[in-house]
């Protein structure tokens, strides 16, 4: 949805406002490399204001061997046990690098702004900054970039090439806004795909406005947070929180256009709906390992990430 009386035609054609180029995201390398993801304390709001520490390195399956006295029964390999008739346990080894995964929402609702840049552009900037930070710190970078019809899965790998691959997908995705659907699917399928990609010990950034997450969203998040750190990076536009003063406003969605006028009752109801949406996202932080950060389209993305992931010296 575009509010025509707040964004002029010249701005709509500008890079880094409604779409973002590969060069622009590459230029964020220096800023991203200064963003610390290791040994960090989440400064985001959580239940009890608890500040949790990233879990860090993950554990990767190595082999299955016969159960020995003292083994953790939670590590039993039930498939091998059933096949052989003898209890077997899974043996894990520590991964050499942690996986940092960026789950980037590019569905139609992300192509909107009345101030700053489109939510899709903010999402691309945030993901690029995180990617450059992961590269600098020697972590493996991967993730998922998706819209209503398409999913681009990036398997975690190390090095500059992983960041450039992500940057290319983000730049391409920022031009998807022409693909508007009458019925937009929820994000449940993208969350399910992420569950299959994420290995224990990963640091996962979910970057979205979190519209239409789907009925299984809470289950997906609980599963991801069980063995990973999950950051909900909530992007929103100021107009989504509060309607403008009473008046007649023309809006557009895809090829359709309409107008609305807001009285005090409508404004109150609208504001309450947004607050309920934000409260729901923050309630997900009751799961250990889930953290909530929010960013307006008018905010500085780097500052928001620095504040939310600020490093405290030991």
SEFIBA-605573 format. One record per residue (C-alpha): x, y, z; residue number from 1. Coordinates in nm, 4 decimals, always signed. Layout:
<mitors>
       east      north         up     i
          X          Y          Z   NUM
...
</mitors>
This chain:
<mitors>
       east      north         up     i
    +0.0000    +0.0000    +0.0000     1
    +0.1402    +0.3410    -0.0979     2
    +0.0324    +0.6716    +0.0494     3
    +0.0577    +0.8999    -0.2509     4
    +0.0623    +1.2300    -0.0625     5
    +0.3789    +1.1458    +0.1329     6
    +0.6120    +0.9929    -0.1280     7
    +0.6811    +1.1871    -0.4461     8
    +0.7363    +1.0313    -0.7886     9
    +1.1069    +1.1127    -0.7962    10
    +1.1667    +0.9302    -0.4675    11
    +0.9766    +0.6273    -0.5953    12
    +1.2421    +0.5775    -0.8638    13
    +1.5381    +0.6108    -0.6280    14
    +1.7700    +0.3288    -0.5255    15
    +1.7594    +0.2447    -0.1561    16
    +1.4032    +0.3781    -0.1179    17
    +1.1703    +0.1352    -0.2938    18
    +1.4380    -0.1040    -0.4187    19
    +1.8028    -0.1585    -0.3437    20
    +2.0935    -0.2400    -0.5718    21
    +2.3667    -0.4959    -0.5213    22
    +2.6282    -0.2180    -0.5092    23
    +2.4401    -0.0437    -0.2289    24
    +2.4366    -0.3593    -0.0175    25
    +2.8028    -0.4304    -0.0895    26
    +2.8830    -0.0771    +0.0286    27
    +2.7491    -0.1756    +0.3726    28
    +3.0455    -0.4080    +0.4239    29
    +3.2462    -0.1737    +0.6455    30
    +2.9475    -0.0943    +0.8666    31
    +2.8483    -0.4600    +0.8883    32
    +3.1956    -0.5740    +0.9853    33
    +3.1746    -0.3438    +1.2870    34
    +2.8537    -0.5119    +1.4049    35
    +2.9282    -0.7718    +1.6734    36
    +2.7336    -1.0976    +1.6740    37
    +2.9671    -1.2977    +1.9009    38
    +2.9716    -1.3014    +2.2787    39
    +2.6805    -1.0618    +2.2740    40
    +2.3992    -0.9893    +2.5126    41
    +2.0584    -0.9295    +2.3621    42
    +1.9327    -0.5936    +2.4791    43
    +1.5837    -0.6625    +2.3463    44
    +1.2794    -0.6763    +2.5689    45
    +1.2038    -1.0212    +2.7109    46
    +0.9997    -1.1752    +2.9885    47
    +1.1458    -1.0574    +3.3156    48
    +1.3858    -0.8318    +3.1252    49
    +1.6276    -1.1245    +3.1160    50
    +1.9355    -1.0714    +2.9007    51
    +2.0363    -1.4022    +2.7467    52
    +2.3700    -1.4936    +2.5921    53
    +2.3932    -1.6432    +2.2452    54
    +2.4403    -2.0182    +2.2604    55
    +2.7325    -1.9936    +2.0204    56
    +2.8772    -2.3022    +1.8508    57
    +2.6434    -2.5755    +1.7398    58
    +2.6677    -2.9523    +1.7583    59
    +2.6626    -3.1690    +1.4468    60
    +2.5714    -3.5397    +1.4296    61
    +2.8794    -3.7593    +1.3940    62
    +2.7767    -4.1244    +1.4371    63
    +2.5520    -4.3684    +1.6222    64
    +2.7031    -4.6185    +1.8679    65
    +2.5691    -4.8676    +2.1196    66
    +2.4272    -4.7145    +2.4348    67
    +2.6689    -4.6994    +2.7284    68
    +2.5959    -4.6427    +3.0962    69
    +2.5821    -4.2704    +3.1669    70
    +2.4704    -4.1658    +2.8171    71
    +2.1944    -3.9062    +2.8005    72
    +1.8743    -4.0925    +2.7161    73
    +1.7575    -3.7852    +2.5230    74
    +2.0285    -3.8654    +2.2667    75
    +1.8998    -4.2140    +2.1910    76
    +1.8813    -4.2880    +1.8185    77
    +1.5398    -4.4491    +1.8000    78
    +1.5644    -4.5402    +1.4328    79
    +1.8869    -4.7376    +1.4725    80
    +1.7590    -4.8860    +1.7981    81
    +1.4408    -5.0073    +1.6281    82
    +1.6333    -5.1496    +1.3316    83
    +1.8959    -5.3376    +1.5330    84
    +1.7005    -5.4178    +1.8468    85
    +1.9941    -5.2826    +2.0514    86
    +1.9881    -4.9351    +2.2170    87
    +2.2048    -4.6876    +2.0267    88
    +2.2870    -4.3272    +2.1105    89
    +2.3770    -4.0355    +1.8852    90
    +2.7282    -3.8952    +1.9110    91
    +2.7758    -3.5286    +1.8263    92
    +3.0818    -3.3211    +1.7501    93
    +3.1187    -2.9472    +1.7844    94
    +3.0887    -2.7522    +1.4607    95
    +3.3915    -2.5452    +1.3685    96
    +3.1809    -2.2435    +1.2798    97
    +2.8400    -2.1288    +1.3874    98
    +2.5707    -2.0858    +1.1243    99
    +2.4087    -1.7430    +1.0961   100
    +2.0776    -1.7610    +0.9093   101
    +1.8750    -1.4710    +0.7704   102
    +1.5060    -1.5362    +0.6992   103
    +1.3986    -1.2390    +0.4859   104
    +1.0340    -1.1688    +0.4086   105
    +0.9684    -1.0096    +0.0681   106
    +0.5930    -1.0626    +0.0462   107
    +0.3732    -0.7775    -0.0883   108
    +0.3113    -0.6145    +0.2531   109
    +0.6858    -0.5463    +0.2762   110
    +0.6674    -0.3115    -0.0253   111
    +0.5227    -0.0196    +0.1633   112
    +0.6392    +0.2992    +0.3317   113
    +0.5233    +0.6501    +0.4054   114
    +0.8553    +0.7581    +0.5562   115
    +1.2127    +0.6502    +0.5024   116
    +1.2371    +0.3462    +0.2749   117
    +1.0152    +0.0513    +0.1896   118
    +1.0076    -0.2220    +0.4531   119
    +1.1599    -0.4519    +0.1906   120
    +1.4598    -0.2185    +0.1580   121
    +1.5022    -0.2009    +0.5367   122
    +1.4940    -0.5814    +0.5451   123
    +1.7594    -0.6068    +0.2722   124
    +1.9869    -0.3606    +0.4533   125
    +1.9513    -0.5472    +0.7831   126
    +2.0240    -0.8849    +0.6236   127
    +2.3290    -0.7478    +0.4388   128
    +2.4709    -0.5940    +0.7580   129
    +2.4258    -0.9241    +0.9412   130
    +2.5847    -1.1103    +0.6495   131
    +2.8954    -0.8927    +0.6458   132
    +2.9283    -0.9271    +1.0236   133
    +2.9051    -1.3070    +1.0008   134
    +3.1709    -1.3101    +0.7294   135
    +3.4083    -1.0958    +0.9352   136
    +3.3677    -1.3238    +1.2363   137
    +3.4245    -1.6466    +1.0431   138
    +3.0707    -1.7802    +1.0741   139
    +2.8838    -1.9683    +0.8038   140
    +2.6108    -1.7627    +0.6403   141
    +2.2857    -1.8935    +0.4960   142
    +1.9148    -1.8323    +0.5022   143
    +1.5939    -1.7961    +0.3102   144
    +1.4649    -1.5087    +0.0942   145
    +1.1010    -1.5520    -0.0015   146
    +0.7853    -1.3874    -0.1293   147
    +0.4311    -1.5084    -0.1956   148
    +0.5347    -1.7447    -0.4758   149
    +0.9099    -1.8023    -0.4520   150
    +1.1605    -1.9296    -0.1962   151
    +1.5368    -1.8914    -0.2447   152
    +1.7221    -2.1133    -0.0003   153
    +2.0877    -2.0374    +0.0753   154
    +2.2742    -2.3229    +0.2390   155
    +2.5127    -2.2047    +0.5116   156
    +2.8668    -2.1613    +0.3892   157
    +3.1696    -1.9604    +0.4769   158
    +3.3416    -1.6725    +0.2998   159
    +3.2730    -1.3583    +0.1024   160
    +3.0995    -1.5547    -0.1727   161
    +2.8206    -1.6463    +0.0718   162
    +2.7555    -1.2783    +0.1450   163
    +2.7608    -1.1854    -0.2236   164
    +2.5133    -1.4628    -0.2980   165
    +2.2813    -1.3289    -0.0275   166
    +2.3285    -0.9716    -0.1524   167
    +2.2342    -1.0756    -0.5058   168
    +1.9168    -1.2458    -0.3862   169
    +1.8221    -0.9455    -0.1725   170
    +1.8730    -0.7042    -0.4610   171
    +1.6656    -0.9204    -0.6946   172
    +1.3942    -0.9609    -0.4324   173
    +1.3609    -0.5863    -0.3810   174
    +1.2150    -0.5700    -0.7341   175
    +0.9436    -0.8286    -0.6680   176
    +0.6789    -0.5727    -0.5771   177
    +0.5032    -0.6086    -0.9114   178
    +0.3961    -0.9615    -0.8177   179
    +0.0906    -0.8712    -0.6086   180
    -0.1628    -1.1430    -0.5380   181
    -0.5277    -1.1057    -0.4450   182
    -0.4833    -1.3750    -0.1802   183
    -0.1476    -1.3567    -0.0070   184
    -0.0354    -1.6844    +0.1563   185
    +0.0907    -1.6857    +0.5131   186
    +0.4545    -1.7382    +0.6084   187
    +0.4047    -2.0849    +0.7545   188
    +0.5686    -2.2647    +0.4624   189
    +0.8774    -2.0412    +0.4837   190
    +0.9074    -2.1068    +0.8584   191
    +0.8762    -2.4815    +0.7994   192
    +1.1525    -2.4675    +0.5374   193
    +1.3746    -2.2773    +0.7812   194
    +1.3256    -2.5519    +1.0405   195
    +1.4720    -2.8009    +0.7923   196
    +1.7760    -2.5817    +0.7229   197
    +1.8651    -2.4720    +1.0774   198
    +2.1038    -2.6922    +1.2718   199
    +2.1470    -2.6747    +1.6511   200
    +2.3552    -2.3779    +1.7650   201
    +2.2545    -2.1458    +1.4818   202
    +2.1874    -1.7754    +1.5207   203
    +1.8685    -1.7002    +1.3284   204
    +1.7363    -1.3584    +1.2277   205
    +1.3709    -1.3473    +1.1208   206
    +1.3353    -1.0175    +0.9313   207
    +0.9753    -0.9281    +0.8502   208
    +0.6670    -0.7236    +0.9329   209
    +0.5282    -1.0599    +1.0534   210
    +0.1914    -1.0205    +0.8848   211
    +0.0001    -1.3468    +0.8391   212
    +0.2476    -1.5810    +1.0061   213
    +0.0065    -1.8724    +0.9948   214
    -0.1551    -2.0931    +1.2615   215
    +0.1629    -2.2961    +1.3223   216
    +0.3906    -1.9945    +1.3794   217
    +0.4174    -2.0416    +1.7544   218
    +0.5027    -2.4105    +1.7113   219
    +0.7684    -2.3292    +1.4493   220
    +0.9282    -2.0626    +1.6709   221
    +0.9301    -2.2880    +1.9761   222
    +1.1014    -2.5608    +1.7737   223
    +1.3637    -2.3208    +1.6321   224
    +1.4369    -2.1677    +1.9723   225
    +1.4862    -2.5051    +2.1382   226
    +1.8450    -2.5349    +2.0136   227
    +1.9106    -2.1948    +1.8511   228
    +1.9014    -1.8237    +1.9228   229
    +1.6219    -1.6523    +1.7306   230
    +1.5913    -1.2767    +1.6788   231
    +1.2575    -1.1360    +1.5609   232
    +1.3462    -0.8170    +1.3712   233
    +1.0076    -0.6469    +1.3368   234
    +0.9904    -0.3838    +1.0606   235
    +0.6957    -0.1455    +1.0519   236
    +0.5947    +0.1890    +0.9066   237
    +0.4774    +0.4767    +1.1319   238
    +0.1417    +0.4819    +0.9504   239
    +0.0829    +0.1190    +1.0519   240
    +0.0944    +0.2233    +1.4167   241
    -0.1148    +0.5418    +1.3968   242
    -0.3495    +0.6775    +1.1323   243
    -0.2984    +1.0394    +1.0230   244
    -0.5302    +1.3137    +1.1378   245
    -0.8840    +1.3107    +1.0098   246
    -0.9034    +1.3692    +0.6357   247
    -0.9371    +1.2041    +0.2955   248
    -0.6368    +0.9955    +0.1825   249
    -0.5865    +0.8070    -0.1410   250
    -0.4070    +0.4733    -0.1217   251
    -0.3059    +0.2059    -0.3733   252
    -0.2525    -0.1702    -0.3520   253
    -0.1130    -0.3279    -0.6658   254
    -0.3341    -0.2114    -0.9524   255
    -0.6180    -0.1064    -0.7244   256
    -0.6707    +0.2292    -0.5539   257
    -0.9136    +0.3600    -0.2972   258
    -0.9470    +0.6262    -0.0305   259
    -1.0204    +0.6373    +0.3384   260
    -1.1051    +0.8899    +0.6071   261
    -1.0397    +0.8314    +0.9745   262
    -1.2439    +0.9498    +1.2712   263
    -1.1390    +0.9084    +1.6322   264
    -1.3119    +0.5713    +1.6671   265
    -1.1365    +0.4348    +1.3596   266
    -0.8026    +0.5734    +1.4768   267
    -0.8374    +0.4104    +1.8187   268
    -0.9334    +0.0732    +1.6702   269
    -0.6471    +0.0906    +1.4184   270
    -0.3925    +0.1762    +1.6878   271
    -0.5148    -0.1070    +1.9101   272
    -0.4801    -0.3582    +1.6252   273
    -0.1158    -0.2633    +1.5708   274
    -0.0427    -0.2754    +1.9436   275
    -0.1998    -0.6198    +1.9648   276
    +0.0196    -0.7362    +1.6763   277
    +0.3339    -0.6018    +1.8473   278
    +0.2340    -0.7527    +2.1810   279
    +0.1869    -1.0933    +2.0173   280
    +0.5389    -1.0806    +1.8730   281
    +0.6860    -0.9752    +2.2051   282
    +0.5014    -1.2574    +2.3799   283
    +0.6951    -1.5018    +2.1628   284
    +0.9984    -1.3884    +2.3634   285
    +0.8734    -1.5995    +2.6511   286
    +1.0442    -1.8881    +2.4743   287
    +1.4059    -1.9106    +2.5948   288
    +1.6289    -1.8072    +2.3068   289
    +1.3745    -1.5837    +2.1287   290
    +1.4435    -1.2103    +2.1242   291
    +1.2402    -0.9180    +1.9909   292
    +1.3743    -0.6079    +1.8156   293
    +1.1703    -0.3501    +1.6265   294
    +1.2651    -0.1039    +1.3541   295
    +1.0604    +0.1654    +1.1830   296
    +1.1062    +0.2428    +0.8135   297
    +1.2287    +0.5848    +0.9286   298
    +1.4935    +0.4409    +1.1662   299
    +1.8640    +0.3846    +1.1041   300
    +1.8959    +0.0075    +1.0601   301
    +2.2578    -0.0102    +1.1753   302
    +2.1828    +0.1827    +1.4943   303
    +1.8893    -0.0463    +1.5701   304
    +2.1041    -0.3568    +1.5303   305
    +2.3910    -0.2062    +1.7292   306
    +2.1582    -0.1187    +2.0136   307
    +1.9818    -0.4510    +2.0135   308
    +2.2986    -0.6592    +1.9847   309
    +2.5375    -0.4375    +2.1771   310
    +2.8442    -0.6169    +2.3092   311
    +2.9339    -0.6078    +2.6755   312
    +3.2941    -0.6641    +2.7705   313
    +3.3629    -0.9528    +3.0003   314
</mitors>
